Amino acid sequence: MKTVQISLNSIGKVKSFVNAISQFDYDFDLISGRYVIDAKSIMGIFSLDLSKPIDLAIHSETDLDDVMEALKPYIIE
């Protein structure tokens, strides 16, 4: 599992983020405080405070290069 911080501060970013990760078969969780939601759930994402950075847990050990490339626009460095 790998965890990165992402920013989803607009409706357009949320929609494109879900489209980007939906192409992968792995599980993705968004963690904000004590809440953990499925990152592929648009409704779940909108239940979070999107004004702050969110932790994204990627449940995969293989092909992380492809996933990280798809997540580049959202990752906070």
mmJSON file of the N, C-alpha and C atoms, coordinates in Angstrom:
{"data_MODEL":{"atom_site":{
"group_PDB":["ATOM","ATOM","ATOM","ATOM","ATOM","ATOM","ATOM","ATOM","ATOM","ATOM","ATOM","ATOM","ATOM","ATOM","ATOM","ATOM","ATOM","ATOM","ATOM","ATOM","ATOM","ATOM","ATOM","ATOM","ATOM","ATOM","ATOM","ATOM","ATOM","ATOM","ATOM","ATOM","ATOM","ATOM","ATOM","ATOM","ATOM","ATOM","ATOM","ATOM","ATOM","ATOM","ATOM","ATOM","ATOM","ATOM","ATOM","ATOM","ATOM","ATOM","ATOM","ATOM","ATOM","ATOM","ATOM","ATOM","ATOM","ATOM","ATOM","ATOM","ATOM","ATOM","ATOM","ATOM","ATOM","ATOM","ATOM","ATOM","ATOM","ATOM","ATOM","ATOM","ATOM","ATOM","ATOM","ATOM","ATOM","ATOM","ATOM","ATOM","ATOM","ATOM","ATOM","ATOM","ATOM","ATOM","ATOM","ATOM","ATOM","ATOM","ATOM","ATOM","ATOM","ATOM","ATOM","ATOM","ATOM","ATOM","ATOM","ATOM","ATOM","ATOM","ATOM","ATOM","ATOM","ATOM","ATOM","ATOM","ATOM","ATOM","ATOM","ATOM","ATOM","ATOM","ATOM","ATOM","ATOM","ATOM","ATOM","ATOM","ATOM","ATOM","ATOM","ATOM","ATOM","ATOM","ATOM","ATOM","ATOM","ATOM","ATOM","ATOM","ATOM","ATOM","ATOM","ATOM","ATOM","ATOM","ATOM","ATOM","ATOM","ATOM","ATOM","ATOM","ATOM","ATOM","ATOM","ATOM","ATOM","ATOM","ATOM","ATOM","ATOM","ATOM","ATOM","ATOM","ATOM","ATOM","ATOM","ATOM","ATOM","ATOM","ATOM","ATOM","ATOM","ATOM","ATOM","ATOM","ATOM","ATOM","ATOM","ATOM","ATOM","ATOM","ATOM","ATOM","ATOM","ATOM","ATOM","ATOM","ATOM","ATOM","ATOM","ATOM","ATOM","ATOM","ATOM","ATOM","ATOM","ATOM","ATOM","ATOM","ATOM","ATOM","ATOM","ATOM","ATOM","ATOM","ATOM","ATOM","ATOM","ATOM","ATOM","ATOM","ATOM","ATOM","ATOM","ATOM","ATOM","ATOM","ATOM","ATOM","ATOM","ATOM","ATOM","ATOM","ATOM","ATOM","ATOM","ATOM","ATOM","ATOM","ATOM","ATOM","ATOM","ATOM","ATOM","ATOM","ATOM","ATOM","ATOM"],
"id":[1,2,3,4,5,6,7,8,9,10,11,12,13,14,15,16,17,18,19,20,21,22,23,24,25,26,27,28,29,30,31,32,33,34,35,36,37,38,39,40,41,42,43,44,45,46,47,48,49,50,51,52,53,54,55,56,57,58,59,60,61,62,63,64,65,66,67,68,69,70,71,72,73,74,75,76,77,78,79,80,81,82,83,84,85,86,87,88,89,90,91,92,93,94,95,96,97,98,99,100,101,102,103,104,105,106,107,108,109,110,111,112,113,114,115,116,117,118,119,120,121,122,123,124,125,126,127,128,129,130,131,132,133,134,135,136,137,138,139,140,141,142,143,144,145,146,147,148,149,150,151,152,153,154,155,156,157,158,159,160,161,162,163,164,165,166,167,168,169,170,171,172,173,174,175,176,177,178,179,180,181,182,183,184,185,186,187,188,189,190,191,192,193,194,195,196,197,198,199,200,201,202,203,204,205,206,207,208,209,210,211,212,213,214,215,216,217,218,219,220,221,222,223,224,225,226,227,228,229,230,231],
"type_symbol":["N","C","C","N","C","C","N","C","C","N","C","C","N","C","C","N","C","C","N","C","C","N","C","C","N","C","C","N","C","C","N","C","C","N","C","C","N","C","C","N","C","C","N","C","C","N","C","C","N","C","C","N","C","C","N","C","C","N","C","C","N","C","C","N","C","C","N","C","C","N","C","C","N","C","C","N","C","C","N","C","C","N","C","C","N","C","C","N","C","C","N","C","C","N","C","C","N","C","C","N","C","C","N","C","C","N","C","C","N","C","C","N","C","C","N","C","C","N","C","C","N","C","C","N","C","C","N","C","C","N","C","C","N","C","C","N","C","C","N","C","C","N","C","C","N","C","C","N","C","C","N","C","C","N","C","C","N","C","C","N","C","C","N","C","C","N","C","C","N","C","C","N","C","C","N","C","C","N","C","C","N","C","C","N","C","C","N","C","C","N","C","C","N","C","C","N","C","C","N","C","C","N","C","C","N","C","C","N","C","C","N","C","C","N","C","C","N","C","C","N","C","C","N","C","C","N","C","C","N","C","C"],
"label_atom_id":["N","CA","C","N","CA","C","N","CA","C","N","CA","C","N","CA","C","N","CA","C","N","CA","C","N","CA","C","N","CA","C","N","CA","C","N","CA","C","N","CA","C","N","CA","C","N","CA","C","N","CA","C","N","CA","C","N","CA","C","N","CA","C","N","CA","C","N","CA","C","N","CA","C","N","CA","C","N","CA","C","N","CA","C","N","CA","C","N","CA","C","N","CA","C","N","CA","C","N","CA","C","N","CA","C","N","CA","C","N","CA","C","N","CA","C","N","CA","C","N","CA","C","N","CA","C","N","CA","C","N","CA","C","N","CA","C","N","CA","C","N","CA","C","N","CA","C","N","CA","C","N","CA","C","N","CA","C","N","CA","C","N","CA","C","N","CA","C","N","CA","C","N","CA","C","N","CA","C","N","CA","C","N","CA","C","N","CA","C","N","CA","C","N","CA","C","N","CA","C","N","CA","C","N","CA","C","N","CA","C","N","CA","C","N","CA","C","N","CA","C","N","CA","C","N","CA","C","N","CA","C","N","CA","C","N","CA","C","N","CA","C","N","CA","C","N","CA","C","N","CA","C","N","CA","C","N","CA","C","N","CA","C","N","CA","C","N","CA","C"],
"label_alt_id":[null,null,null,null,null,null,null,null,null,null,null,null,null,null,null,null,null,null,null,null,null,null,null,null,null,null,null,null,null,null,null,null,null,null,null,null,null,null,null,null,null,null,null,null,null,null,null,null,null,null,null,null,null,null,null,null,null,null,null,null,null,null,null,null,null,null,null,null,null,null,null,null,null,null,null,null,null,null,null,null,null,null,null,null,null,null,null,null,null,null,null,null,null,null,null,null,null,null,null,null,null,null,null,null,null,null,null,null,null,null,null,null,null,null,null,null,null,null,null,null,null,null,null,null,null,null,null,null,null,null,null,null,null,null,null,null,null,null,null,null,null,null,null,null,null,null,null,null,null,null,null,null,null,null,null,null,null,null,null,null,null,null,null,null,null,null,null,null,null,null,null,null,null,null,null,null,null,null,null,null,null,null,null,null,null,null,null,null,null,null,null,null,null,null,null,null,null,null,null,null,null,null,null,null,null,null,null,null,null,null,null,null,null,null,null,null,null,null,null,null,null,null,null,null,null,null,null,null,null,null,null],
"label_comp_id":["MET","MET","MET","LYS","LYS","LYS","THR","THR","THR","VAL","VAL","VAL","GLN","GLN","GLN","ILE","ILE","ILE","SER","SER","SER","LEU","LEU","LEU","ASN","ASN","ASN","SER","SER","SER","ILE","ILE","ILE","GLY","GLY","GLY","LYS","LYS","LYS","VAL","VAL","VAL","LYS","LYS","LYS","SER","SER","SER","PHE","PHE","PHE","VAL","VAL","VAL","ASN","ASN","ASN","ALA","ALA","ALA","ILE","ILE","ILE","SER","SER","SER","GLN","GLN","GLN","PHE","PHE","PHE","ASP","ASP","ASP","TYR","TYR","TYR","ASP","ASP","ASP","PHE","PHE","PHE","ASP","ASP","ASP","LEU","LEU","LEU","ILE","ILE","ILE","SER","SER","SER","GLY","GLY","GLY","ARG","ARG","ARG","TYR","TYR","TYR","VAL","VAL","VAL","ILE","ILE","ILE","ASP","ASP","ASP","ALA","ALA","ALA","LYS","LYS","LYS","SER","SER","SER","ILE","ILE","ILE","MET","MET","MET","GLY","GLY","GLY","ILE","ILE","ILE","PHE","PHE","PHE","SER","SER","SER","LEU","LEU","LEU","ASP","ASP","ASP","LEU","LEU","LEU","SER","SER","SER","LYS","LYS","LYS","PRO","PRO","PRO","ILE","ILE","ILE","ASP","ASP","ASP","LEU","LEU","LEU","ALA","ALA","ALA","ILE","ILE","ILE","HIS","HIS","HIS","SER","SER","SER","GLU","GLU","GLU","THR","THR","THR","ASP","ASP","ASP","LEU","LEU","LEU","ASP","ASP","ASP","ASP","ASP","ASP","VAL","VAL","VAL","MET","MET","MET","GLU","GLU","GLU","ALA","ALA","ALA","LEU","LEU","LEU","LYS","LYS","LYS","PRO","PRO","PRO","TYR","TYR","TYR","ILE","ILE","ILE","ILE","ILE","ILE","GLU","GLU","GLU"],
"label_asym_id":["A","A","A","A","A","A","A","A","A","A","A","A","A","A","A","A","A","A","A","A","A","A","A","A","A","A","A","A","A","A","A","A","A","A","A","A","A","A","A","A","A","A","A","A","A","A","A","A","A","A","A","A","A","A","A","A","A","A","A","A","A","A","A","A","A","A","A","A","A","A","A","A","A","A","A","A","A","A","A","A","A","A","A","A","A","A","A","A","A","A","A","A","A","A","A","A","A","A","A","A","A","A","A","A","A","A","A","A","A","A","A","A","A","A","A","A","A","A","A","A","A","A","A","A","A","A","A","A","A","A","A","A","A","A","A","A","A","A","A","A","A","A","A","A","A","A","A","A","A","A","A","A","A","A","A","A","A","A","A","A","A","A","A","A","A","A","A","A","A","A","A","A","A","A","A","A","A","A","A","A","A","A","A","A","A","A","A","A","A","A","A","A","A","A","A","A","A","A","A","A","A","A","A","A","A","A","A","A","A","A","A","A","A","A","A","A","A","A","A","A","A","A","A","A","A","A","A","A","A","A","A"],
"label_entity_id":["1","1","1","1","1","1","1","1","1","1","1","1","1","1","1","1","1","1","1","1","1","1","1","1","1","1","1","1","1","1","1","1","1","1","1","1","1","1","1","1","1","1","1","1","1","1","1","1","1","1","1","1","1","1","1","1","1","1","1","1","1","1","1","1","1","1","1","1","1","1","1","1","1","1","1","1","1","1","1","1","1","1","1","1","1","1","1","1","1","1","1","1","1","1","1","1","1","1","1","1","1","1","1","1","1","1","1","1","1","1","1","1","1","1","1","1","1","1","1","1","1","1","1","1","1","1","1","1","1","1","1","1","1","1","1","1","1","1","1","1","1","1","1","1","1","1","1","1","1","1","1","1","1","1","1","1","1","1","1","1","1","1","1","1","1","1","1","1","1","1","1","1","1","1","1","1","1","1","1","1","1","1","1","1","1","1","1","1","1","1","1","1","1","1","1","1","1","1","1","1","1","1","1","1","1","1","1","1","1","1","1","1","1","1","1","1","1","1","1","1","1","1","1","1","1","1","1","1","1","1","1"],
"label_seq_id":[1,1,1,2,2,2,3,3,3,4,4,4,5,5,5,6,6,6,7,7,7,8,8,8,9,9,9,10,10,10,11,11,11,12,12,12,13,13,13,14,14,14,15,15,15,16,16,16,17,17,17,18,18,18,19,19,19,20,20,20,21,21,21,22,22,22,23,23,23,24,24,24,25,25,25,26,26,26,27,27,27,28,28,28,29,29,29,30,30,30,31,31,31,32,32,32,33,33,33,34,34,34,35,35,35,36,36,36,37,37,37,38,38,38,39,39,39,40,40,40,41,41,41,42,42,42,43,43,43,44,44,44,45,45,45,46,46,46,47,47,47,48,48,48,49,49,49,50,50,50,51,51,51,52,52,52,53,53,53,54,54,54,55,55,55,56,56,56,57,57,57,58,58,58,59,59,59,60,60,60,61,61,61,62,62,62,63,63,63,64,64,64,65,65,65,66,66,66,67,67,67,68,68,68,69,69,69,70,70,70,71,71,71,72,72,72,73,73,73,74,74,74,75,75,75,76,76,76,77,77,77],
"pdbx_PDB_ins_code":[null,null,null,null,null,null,null,null,null,null,null,null,null,null,null,null,null,null,null,null,null,null,null,null,null,null,null,null,null,null,null,null,null,null,null,null,null,null,null,null,null,null,null,null,null,null,null,null,null,null,null,null,null,null,null,null,null,null,null,null,null,null,null,null,null,null,null,null,null,null,null,null,null,null,null,null,null,null,null,null,null,null,null,null,null,null,null,null,null,null,null,null,null,null,null,null,null,null,null,null,null,null,null,null,null,null,null,null,null,null,null,null,null,null,null,null,null,null,null,null,null,null,null,null,null,null,null,null,null,null,null,null,null,null,null,null,null,null,null,null,null,null,null,null,null,null,null,null,null,null,null,null,null,null,null,null,null,null,null,null,null,null,null,null,null,null,null,null,null,null,null,null,null,null,null,null,null,null,null,null,null,null,null,null,null,null,null,null,null,null,null,null,null,null,null,null,null,null,null,null,null,null,null,null,null,null,null,null,null,null,null,null,null,null,null,null,null,null,null,null,null,null,null,null,null,null,null,null,null,null,null],
"Cartn_x":[0.843,0.0,0.885,0.453,1.166,0.157,0.595,-0.273,0.335,-0.49,-0.064,-1.125,-0.716,-1.675,-2.125,-3.449,-3.998,-4.89,-5.179,-6.084,-7.195,-8.434,-9.612,-10.497,-10.04,-10.703,-11.726,-12.162,-13.218,-14.022,-15.227,-16.094,-15.453,-14.871,-14.208,-13.054,-12.293,-11.173,-11.667,-12.758,-13.31,-13.738,-14.461,-14.929,-13.766,-12.764,-11.633,-10.792,-10.698,-9.974,-10.639,-11.953,-12.678,-12.53,-12.614,-12.418,-11.012,-10.019,-8.624,-8.372,-8.889,-8.595,-9.524,-10.65,-11.583,-11.029,-10.009,-9.414,-8.539,-8.256,-7.431,-8.319,-7.929,-8.711,-8.422,-7.482,-7.104,-8.145,-8.044,-8.874,-8.136,-8.876,-8.346,-9.232,-8.633,-9.385,-8.931,-9.895,-9.584,-9.764,-8.78,-8.783,-8.72,-9.755,-9.82,-10.242,-9.287,-9.577,-9.922,-11.098,-11.507,-12.386,-12.585,-13.418,-12.574,-13.0,-12.359,-13.452,-13.289,-14.315,-13.657,-14.458,-14.008,-13.72,-12.496,-12.101,-12.792,-13.41,-14.117,-15.577,-15.98,-17.353,-17.443,-18.048,-18.18,-18.993,-20.082,-20.903,-20.108,-19.302,-18.477,-17.475,-16.86,-15.869,-16.512,-17.727,-18.381,-18.823,-18.751,-19.076,-17.878,-16.707,-15.492,-15.295,-14.433,-14.037,-12.969,-13.359,-12.444,-11.555,-11.698,-10.834,-9.458,-9.319,-8.049,-7.467,-6.15,-5.56,-6.129,-6.221,-6.787,-5.738,-5.646,-4.737,-5.407,-4.684,-5.166,-4.331,-4.993,-4.317,-4.541,-3.44,-3.488,-3.164,-4.11,-3.94,-3.38,-2.117,-1.435,0.059,0.773,2.234,2.838,2.004,2.499,1.942,2.641,2.211,1.95,2.661,2.441,2.858,3.771,4.197,3.019,2.197,1.029,0.033,-0.191,-1.13,-0.615,0.654,1.227,1.188,1.383,1.307,-0.114,-1.116,-2.512,-2.894,-2.237,-2.567,-1.782,-0.841,0.035,-0.693,-1.793,-2.458,-3.055,-3.198,-3.876,-2.953,-1.742,-0.815,-0.226,-0.162,0.464,1.911,2.831,4.255,4.858],
"Cartn_y":[-1.184,0.0,1.243,2.231,3.507,4.609,5.628,6.75,8.044,8.859,10.168,11.194,12.453,13.523,14.121,14.314,14.888,16.075,16.857,17.991,17.829,17.893,17.818,19.017,20.206,21.428,21.994,21.188,21.646,20.442,20.711,19.637,18.958,19.747,19.185,18.259,18.657,17.816,16.502,16.544,15.311,14.364,14.885,14.035,13.439,14.233,13.706,12.744,12.986,12.08,10.702,10.675,9.398,8.67,9.397,8.771,8.197,8.906,8.461,7.181,7.101,5.911,4.741,5.013,3.926,2.96,3.38,2.496,1.41,1.539,0.557,-0.363,-1.624,-2.603,-2.583,-1.773,-1.749,-1.0,-1.18,-0.399,0.885,1.97,3.279,3.804,4.264,4.861,6.295,7.173,8.547,8.651,9.248,9.348,10.826,11.264,12.653,12.629,12.87,12.784,11.354,11.152,9.802,9.137,9.798,9.245,8.547,7.366,6.62,6.255,6.697,6.404,5.823,5.15,4.588,5.746,5.819,6.94,6.906,5.798,5.711,6.149,6.583,7.019,8.544,9.084,10.543,11.086,10.414,10.872,10.841,9.81,9.73,10.864,11.185,12.269,13.592,13.843,15.112,15.192,14.087,14.14,14.598,14.718,15.132,16.64,17.17,18.581,18.709,19.198,19.248,20.488,21.347,22.528,22.185,20.979,20.552,19.397,19.18,18.002,16.711,15.694,14.401,13.336,12.354,11.225,10.193,9.723,8.667,7.427,6.34,5.066,4.203,3.779,2.939,1.521,0.622,-0.758,-1.632,-1.381,-2.169,-2.032,-3.071,-3.031,-3.08,-3.39,-3.523,-2.407,-2.103,-1.094,0.277,0.61,1.917,3.064,2.805,3.863,4.374,3.461,3.857,4.642,4.18,4.863,6.255,6.352,7.649,8.63,8.131,8.991,9.54,8.693,9.121,10.108,10.011,10.87,12.174,12.34,13.53,14.865,15.088,16.413,16.684,15.651,15.794,15.733,15.211,15.007,16.34,16.499,17.677,17.311,18.095,17.772,18.7],
"Cartn_z":[0.0,0.0,0.0,-0.744,-0.801,-0.502,0.227,0.555,0.038,-0.62,-1.111,-0.72,-0.663,-0.388,-1.708,-1.823,-3.043,-2.712,-3.731,-3.605,-4.637,-4.165,-5.049,-4.732,-5.124,-4.689,-5.673,-6.658,-7.559,-8.05,-8.503,-8.999,-10.209,-11.095,-12.276,-11.909,-10.892,-10.449,-9.874,-9.127,-8.543,-9.655,-10.654,-11.751,-12.543,-12.854,-13.63,-12.788,-11.469,-10.577,-10.554,-10.379,-10.338,-11.674,-12.789,-14.103,-14.232,-13.714,-13.826,-13.028,-11.81,-10.993,-11.297,-11.93,-12.244,-13.284,-14.016,-15.021,-14.38,-13.08,-12.379,-11.543,-11.419,-10.659,-9.165,-8.724,-7.315,-6.501,-5.185,-4.27,-3.919,-3.848,-3.457,-2.339,-1.25,-0.148,0.054,0.307,0.69,2.198,2.856,4.31,4.697,5.384,5.839,7.302,8.18,9.611,9.982,10.542,10.929,9.881,8.75,7.69,6.636,6.233,5.154,4.16,2.91,1.898,0.657,-0.142,-1.413,-2.368,-2.872,-3.732,-5.093,-5.456,-6.738,-6.618,-5.43,-5.177,-5.194,-6.237,-6.34,-5.162,-4.826,-3.692,-2.388,-2.203,-1.006,-0.928,-2.059,-2.092,-1.698,-2.186,-1.866,-0.405,0.33,1.759,2.586,1.952,2.659,2.563,3.425,3.366,2.287,1.113,-0.024,-0.025,0.993,1.068,1.62,2.178,2.761,1.951,2.043,1.391,1.978,1.143,1.542,1.284,2.182,1.972,1.079,0.073,-0.812,-0.568,-0.144,0.067,-1.164,-1.794,-2.989,-2.547,-2.701,-2.235,-3.351,-3.691,-4.719,-4.513,-4.842,-4.783,-6.185,-7.175,-8.542,-9.418,-10.49,-11.473,-10.87,-9.808,-9.187,-10.1,-11.034,-11.949,-12.777,-13.277,-14.071,-13.228,-12.012,-11.116,-10.776,-10.432,-10.055,-11.226,-12.435,-13.626,-13.786,-13.581,-13.703,-12.603,-11.441,-10.304,-10.265,-11.181,-11.147,-10.988,-11.696,-11.553,-10.174,-9.363,-8.076,-6.877,-7.062,-5.958,-5.487,-4.175,-3.567,-3.262,-3.763,-3.538,-2.524],
"occupancy":[1.0,1.0,1.0,1.0,1.0,1.0,1.0,1.0,1.0,1.0,1.0,1.0,1.0,1.0,1.0,1.0,1.0,1.0,1.0,1.0,1.0,1.0,1.0,1.0,1.0,1.0,1.0,1.0,1.0,1.0,1.0,1.0,1.0,1.0,1.0,1.0,1.0,1.0,1.0,1.0,1.0,1.0,1.0,1.0,1.0,1.0,1.0,1.0,1.0,1.0,1.0,1.0,1.0,1.0,1.0,1.0,1.0,1.0,1.0,1.0,1.0,1.0,1.0,1.0,1.0,1.0,1.0,1.0,1.0,1.0,1.0,1.0,1.0,1.0,1.0,1.0,1.0,1.0,1.0,1.0,1.0,1.0,1.0,1.0,1.0,1.0,1.0,1.0,1.0,1.0,1.0,1.0,1.0,1.0,1.0,1.0,1.0,1.0,1.0,1.0,1.0,1.0,1.0,1.0,1.0,1.0,1.0,1.0,1.0,1.0,1.0,1.0,1.0,1.0,1.0,1.0,1.0,1.0,1.0,1.0,1.0,1.0,1.0,1.0,1.0,1.0,1.0,1.0,1.0,1.0,1.0,1.0,1.0,1.0,1.0,1.0,1.0,1.0,1.0,1.0,1.0,1.0,1.0,1.0,1.0,1.0,1.0,1.0,1.0,1.0,1.0,1.0,1.0,1.0,1.0,1.0,1.0,1.0,1.0,1.0,1.0,1.0,1.0,1.0,1.0,1.0,1.0,1.0,1.0,1.0,1.0,1.0,1.0,1.0,1.0,1.0,1.0,1.0,1.0,1.0,1.0,1.0,1.0,1.0,1.0,1.0,1.0,1.0,1.0,1.0,1.0,1.0,1.0,1.0,1.0,1.0,1.0,1.0,1.0,1.0,1.0,1.0,1.0,1.0,1.0,1.0,1.0,1.0,1.0,1.0,1.0,1.0,1.0,1.0,1.0,1.0,1.0,1.0,1.0,1.0,1.0,1.0,1.0,1.0,1.0,1.0,1.0,1.0,1.0,1.0,1.0],
"B_iso_or_equiv":[0.0,0.0,0.0,0.0,0.0,0.0,0.0,0.0,0.0,0.0,0.0,0.0,0.0,0.0,0.0,0.0,0.0,0.0,0.0,0.0,0.0,0.0,0.0,0.0,0.0,0.0,0.0,0.0,0.0,0.0,0.0,0.0,0.0,0.0,0.0,0.0,0.0,0.0,0.0,0.0,0.0,0.0,0.0,0.0,0.0,0.0,0.0,0.0,0.0,0.0,0.0,0.0,0.0,0.0,0.0,0.0,0.0,0.0,0.0,0.0,0.0,0.0,0.0,0.0,0.0,0.0,0.0,0.0,0.0,0.0,0.0,0.0,0.0,0.0,0.0,0.0,0.0,0.0,0.0,0.0,0.0,0.0,0.0,0.0,0.0,0.0,0.0,0.0,0.0,0.0,0.0,0.0,0.0,0.0,0.0,0.0,0.0,0.0,0.0,0.0,0.0,0.0,0.0,0.0,0.0,0.0,0.0,0.0,0.0,0.0,0.0,0.0,0.0,0.0,0.0,0.0,0.0,0.0,0.0,0.0,0.0,0.0,0.0,0.0,0.0,0.0,0.0,0.0,0.0,0.0,0.0,0.0,0.0,0.0,0.0,0.0,0.0,0.0,0.0,0.0,0.0,0.0,0.0,0.0,0.0,0.0,0.0,0.0,0.0,0.0,0.0,0.0,0.0,0.0,0.0,0.0,0.0,0.0,0.0,0.0,0.0,0.0,0.0,0.0,0.0,0.0,0.0,0.0,0.0,0.0,0.0,0.0,0.0,0.0,0.0,0.0,0.0,0.0,0.0,0.0,0.0,0.0,0.0,0.0,0.0,0.0,0.0,0.0,0.0,0.0,0.0,0.0,0.0,0.0,0.0,0.0,0.0,0.0,0.0,0.0,0.0,0.0,0.0,0.0,0.0,0.0,0.0,0.0,0.0,0.0,0.0,0.0,0.0,0.0,0.0,0.0,0.0,0.0,0.0,0.0,0.0,0.0,0.0,0.0,0.0,0.0,0.0,0.0,0.0,0.0,0.0],
"pdbx_formal_charge":[null,null,null,null,null,null,null,null,null,null,null,null,null,null,null,null,null,null,null,null,null,null,null,null,null,null,null,null,null,null,null,null,null,null,null,null,null,null,null,null,null,null,null,null,null,null,null,null,null,null,null,null,null,null,null,null,null,null,null,null,null,null,null,null,null,null,null,null,null,null,null,null,null,null,null,null,null,null,null,null,null,null,null,null,null,null,null,null,null,null,null,null,null,null,null,null,null,null,null,null,null,null,null,null,null,null,null,null,null,null,null,null,null,null,null,null,null,null,null,null,null,null,null,null,null,null,null,null,null,null,null,null,null,null,null,null,null,null,null,null,null,null,null,null,null,null,null,null,null,null,null,null,null,null,null,null,null,null,null,null,null,null,null,null,null,null,null,null,null,null,null,null,null,null,null,null,null,null,null,null,null,null,null,null,null,null,null,null,null,null,null,null,null,null,null,null,null,null,null,null,null,null,null,null,null,null,null,null,null,null,null,null,null,null,null,null,null,null,null,null,null,null,null,null,null,null,null,null,null,null,null],
"auth_seq_id":[1,1,1,2,2,2,3,3,3,4,4,4,5,5,5,6,6,6,7,7,7,8,8,8,9,9,9,10,10,10,11,11,11,12,12,12,13,13,13,14,14,14,15,15,15,16,16,16,17,17,17,18,18,18,19,19,19,20,20,20,21,21,21,22,22,22,23,23,23,24,24,24,25,25,25,26,26,26,27,27,27,28,28,28,29,29,29,30,30,30,31,31,31,32,32,32,33,33,33,34,34,34,35,35,35,36,36,36,37,37,37,38,38,38,39,39,39,40,40,40,41,41,41,42,42,42,43,43,43,44,44,44,45,45,45,46,46,46,47,47,47,48,48,48,49,49,49,50,50,50,51,51,51,52,52,52,53,53,53,54,54,54,55,55,55,56,56,56,57,57,57,58,58,58,59,59,59,60,60,60,61,61,61,62,62,62,63,63,63,64,64,64,65,65,65,66,66,66,67,67,67,68,68,68,69,69,69,70,70,70,71,71,71,72,72,72,73,73,73,74,74,74,75,75,75,76,76,76,77,77,77],
"auth_comp_id":["MET","MET","MET","LYS","LYS","LYS","THR","THR","THR","VAL","VAL","VAL","GLN","GLN","GLN","ILE","ILE","ILE","SER","SER","SER","LEU","LEU","LEU","ASN","ASN","ASN","SER","SER","SER","ILE","ILE","ILE","GLY","GLY","GLY","LYS","LYS","LYS","VAL","VAL","VAL","LYS","LYS","LYS","SER","SER","SER","PHE","PHE","PHE","VAL","VAL","VAL","ASN","ASN","ASN","ALA","ALA","ALA","ILE","ILE","ILE","SER","SER","SER","GLN","GLN","GLN","PHE","PHE","PHE","ASP","ASP","ASP","TYR","TYR","TYR","ASP","ASP","ASP","PHE","PHE","PHE","ASP","ASP","ASP","LEU","LEU","LEU","ILE","ILE","ILE","SER","SER","SER","GLY","GLY","GLY","ARG","ARG","ARG","TYR","TYR","TYR","VAL","VAL","VAL","ILE","ILE","ILE","ASP","ASP","ASP","ALA","ALA","ALA","LYS","LYS","LYS","SER","SER","SER","ILE","ILE","ILE","MET","MET","MET","GLY","GLY","GLY","ILE","ILE","ILE","PHE","PHE","PHE","SER","SER","SER","LEU","LEU","LEU","ASP","ASP","ASP","LEU","LEU","LEU","SER","SER","SER","LYS","LYS","LYS","PRO","PRO","PRO","ILE","ILE","ILE","ASP","ASP","ASP","LEU","LEU","LEU","ALA","ALA","ALA","ILE","ILE","ILE","HIS","HIS","HIS","SER","SER","SER","GLU","GLU","GLU","THR","THR","THR","ASP","ASP","ASP","LEU","LEU","LEU","ASP","ASP","ASP","ASP","ASP","ASP","VAL","VAL","VAL","MET","MET","MET","GLU","GLU","GLU","ALA","ALA","ALA","LEU","LEU","LEU","LYS","LYS","LYS","PRO","PRO","PRO","TYR","TYR","TYR","ILE","ILE","ILE","ILE","ILE","ILE","GLU","GLU","GLU"],
"auth_asym_id":["A","A","A","A","A","A","A","A","A","A","A","A","A","A","A","A","A","A","A","A","A","A","A","A","A","A","A","A","A","A","A","A","A","A","A","A","A","A","A","A","A","A","A","A","A","A","A","A","A","A","A","A","A","A","A","A","A","A","A","A","A","A","A","A","A","A","A","A","A","A","A","A","A","A","A","A","A","A","A","A","A","A","A","A","A","A","A","A","A","A","A","A","A","A","A","A","A","A","A","A","A","A","A","A","A","A","A","A","A","A","A","A","A","A","A","A","A","A","A","A","A","A","A","A","A","A","A","A","A","A","A","A","A","A","A","A","A","A","A","A","A","A","A","A","A","A","A","A","A","A","A","A","A","A","A","A","A","A","A","A","A","A","A","A","A","A","A","A","A","A","A","A","A","A","A","A","A","A","A","A","A","A","A","A","A","A","A","A","A","A","A","A","A","A","A","A","A","A","A","A","A","A","A","A","A","A","A","A","A","A","A","A","A","A","A","A","A","A","A","A","A","A","A","A","A","A","A","A","A","A","A"],
"auth_atom_id":["N","CA","C","N","CA","C","N","CA","C","N","CA","C","N","CA","C","N","CA","C","N","CA","C","N","CA","C","N","CA","C","N","CA","C","N","CA","C","N","CA","C","N","CA","C","N","CA","C","N","CA","C","N","CA","C","N","CA","C","N","CA","C","N","CA","C","N","CA","C","N","CA","C","N","CA","C","N","CA","C","N","CA","C","N","CA","C","N","CA","C","N","CA","C","N","CA","C","N","CA","C","N","CA","C","N","CA","C","N","CA","C","N","CA","C","N","CA","C","N","CA","C","N","CA","C","N","CA","C","N","CA","C","N","CA","C","N","CA","C","N","CA","C","N","CA","C","N","CA","C","N","CA","C","N","CA","C","N","CA","C","N","CA","C","N","CA","C","N","CA","C","N","CA","C","N","CA","C","N","CA","C","N","CA","C","N","CA","C","N","CA","C","N","CA","C","N","CA","C","N","CA","C","N","CA","C","N","CA","C","N","CA","C","N","CA","C","N","CA","C","N","CA","C","N","CA","C","N","CA","C","N","CA","C","N","CA","C","N","CA","C","N","CA","C","N","CA","C","N","CA","C","N","CA","C","N","CA","C","N","CA","C","N","CA","C","N","CA","C"],
"pdbx_PDB_model_num":[1,1,1,1,1,1,1,1,1,1,1,1,1,1,1,1,1,1,1,1,1,1,1,1,1,1,1,1,1,1,1,1,1,1,1,1,1,1,1,1,1,1,1,1,1,1,1,1,1,1,1,1,1,1,1,1,1,1,1,1,1,1,1,1,1,1,1,1,1,1,1,1,1,1,1,1,1,1,1,1,1,1,1,1,1,1,1,1,1,1,1,1,1,1,1,1,1,1,1,1,1,1,1,1,1,1,1,1,1,1,1,1,1,1,1,1,1,1,1,1,1,1,1,1,1,1,1,1,1,1,1,1,1,1,1,1,1,1,1,1,1,1,1,1,1,1,1,1,1,1,1,1,1,1,1,1,1,1,1,1,1,1,1,1,1,1,1,1,1,1,1,1,1,1,1,1,1,1,1,1,1,1,1,1,1,1,1,1,1,1,1,1,1,1,1,1,1,1,1,1,1,1,1,1,1,1,1,1,1,1,1,1,1,1,1,1,1,1,1,1,1,1,1,1,1,1,1,1,1,1,1]
}}}
